[in-house]
Amino acid sequence: MDPQQVIIHVRFGPNGRVIQISERPAKLTPDQWFDMLNTRVGSNYRPLACGRGAFRLARTTVEVFKQETARPG
């Protein structure tokens, strides 16, 4: 895998809520992080089997999103 790429793994519960997602900023819930990613880079999401999915993003993009969520307000 390219070191400049990040794969954000998502796991969903039976009710459709996000129960686990990688690279999540502490300020956001799993659902909030997924919703933000899905809104901004949803075309980079791929559903997987067994209630899972993944976003494949550039590391710089993930860092920008994390910085944006860290800002007060």
Secondary structure, 3 states (H helix, E strand, C coil): CCCCEEEEEEEECCCCCEEEECCCCCCCCHHHHHHHHHHHHHHHEEEECCCEEEEEEEHHHHHHHHHHHHCCC
